[in-house]
Amino acid sequence: MKHQLKVEVKNQSVAVERFLRVVRHRGFSLLQLQLEAVDDKYFVNMTVDSDRPIHLLTLQLAKLIDVHQVELAEQAHQQAI
C-alpha cells in the first residue's frame, strides 16, 4: 500500500540519511522524495510503499532526535485490475 508522508527534519545531511535508513530498515520502499530547505529545517514529502502497517514507520521516524514532525498526508489504495 502506498502512503504519502510529510516530514520536518533538522537541516543536516546526516539527519536525512538517518531517517531514510529507518524507512529502509522498517521494510518500506521509497517511491518518491521531494526535499526543500527552509532556514534551519528540511521539509520532506515522500511516498513509500509496503504491505506493512504505516504506523510502524511513523512511530519510528517520530522517535528520531532530528525529526521535528511526521504527518501522514494521504493514503493511495491500489486497485486490482
C-alpha positions in Angstrom: 0.0 0.0 0.0 1.3 3.5 -0.9 1.5 6.2 1.7 2.5 9.9 1.4 4.3 11.4 4.4 5.4 14.9 5.2 8.4 15.0 7.5 10.1 18.0 9.0 13.8 17.4 9.7 16.8 19.3 11.1 18.8 20.9 8.2 21.7 18.5 8.3 22.5 15.9 5.6 23.2 13.3 8.3 19.7 13.7 9.6 18.2 13.0 6.2 20.4 9.9 5.8 19.3 8.7 9.2 15.6 8.9 8.6 16.0 7.3 5.1 17.8 4.4 6.8 14.8 4.0 9.1 12.5 3.9 6.1 14.6 1.1 4.6 15.1 -0.9 7.8 11.3 -0.9 8.5 10.6 -2.6 5.2 9.3 0.4 3.2 10.3 1.2 -0.4 10.8 4.8 -1.3 8.9 5.7 -4.4 9.2 9.5 -4.4 11.1 12.1 -2.5 11.0 15.9 -2.5 13.2 17.9 -0.3 13.0 21.6 0.4 15.4 23.5 2.7 13.9 26.5 4.6 16.0 28.2 7.2 17.2 25.5 9.6 14.8 22.7 8.5 14.3 20.3 5.6 10.7 19.8 4.6 10.4 16.3 3.0 7.5 15.0 1.1 7.8 11.3 0.3 5.8 8.4 -1.0 6.5 5.0 0.4 5.1 1.6 -0.4 4.8 -1.6 1.7 2.4 -4.2 2.9 3.4 -3.4 6.5 1.3 -1.0 8.6 2.3 2.6 8.2 2.3 3.3 11.9 5.4 1.1 12.2 7.3 3.7 10.2 5.7 6.9 11.5 6.3 5.9 15.1 10.0 5.1 14.5 10.6 8.3 12.5 9.0 10.4 15.2 11.5 9.0 17.8 14.5 10.3 15.9 16.0 13.4 17.6 16.5 15.3 14.3 12.9 14.8 13.2 10.6 17.6 14.3 7.3 16.4 12.8 5.9 13.4 10.9 2.5 13.7 9.2 0.6 11.1 7.2 -0.6 13.1 4.2 -2.7 10.7 2.3 -3.1 7.1 1.5 -3.3 5.8 -2.1 -5.1 2.4 -2.4 -4.0 0.1 -5.2 -6.8 -1.5 -7.1 -6.6 -4.9 -8.7 -7.3 -4.9 -12.4 
